[in-house]
Amino acid sequence: MQEEDNPEIEKKIQSNFKGIANQFVDPIKAEENLQKLHQMKDNNIFKALSTLLNPSTTFAQAATVRVCCSGC
């Protein structure tokens, strides 16, 4: 089932974006940017962010994280 087919999942995603955005200096801009990333439908972006945010990720591992999209 696709996310857009499940309003409960989409609602949870939006709630998570709000929570994450509130950690930034400009929460409104941060939430807008998270929405744009989500609309790209590229899970590699979120996997890379997850890796970078993981406290156990070493600098060497972080330096190898690559995200490529069609707009690159």
N, C-alpha and C positions, 0 to 999 in steps of 0.2 A: 504494500500500500504506500503510495506516495505521500509526502508530508502535506502537500496542498489538498489531498483528499481527506485528511484527518484534521479537523479543526482543533481538536484537543492538543495534538502535537504542535501545531502551528502556534497555538496560544502559549504553550510552555516555552517554545523557542523565543517568542516575543518577550515573555517575562524574563527569561534568562538574559536576553540582550539588554533589557532595561537595567537589570542588576549589574551586569558587567559595565555598562555605559556610566553608571553612577560612580564608578571608581576613577573616572577620567576628569580632568580639569573642565572640559566642555562636554557634559553628558549628552546633550542634544546632538552635537556633531558626531560623537562616538557612536550613538545609537543609529544615526543615519548611515554611517560608514559600515556598521555591522549589517544593517539591512541590505546595503549594496553588495556586500560580500555574499550574503545569503542568497540574493537573487541570481548571482552568478552560477549557482548550483554546482560548485566545484568543491567537493569535500576535501580535496588536497589542501586547500587553504586552511581549513579548520584543523586538519591533522597537523599541519606545520605549526600553526599557532599553539596547538595543544603541546607539541614537543617543546616549543620555545618557552612555554609557561611552566613546564614541568621542572620543579626544583632539582630533580636529579639529573637533568640534562646538562652535560658538560659543555664548555665553550667550544670544544672541538666538534661535538655533535651538532650544536646550534649553528656553527659555521657551515655545516654541510646541508642544512635544510634549504631546499629549493622549492619554490612554488612557481609554476609556469601557467599562464593562462593565455587565451587566444588574443588578448590585447597586449601581450608583451612584445 
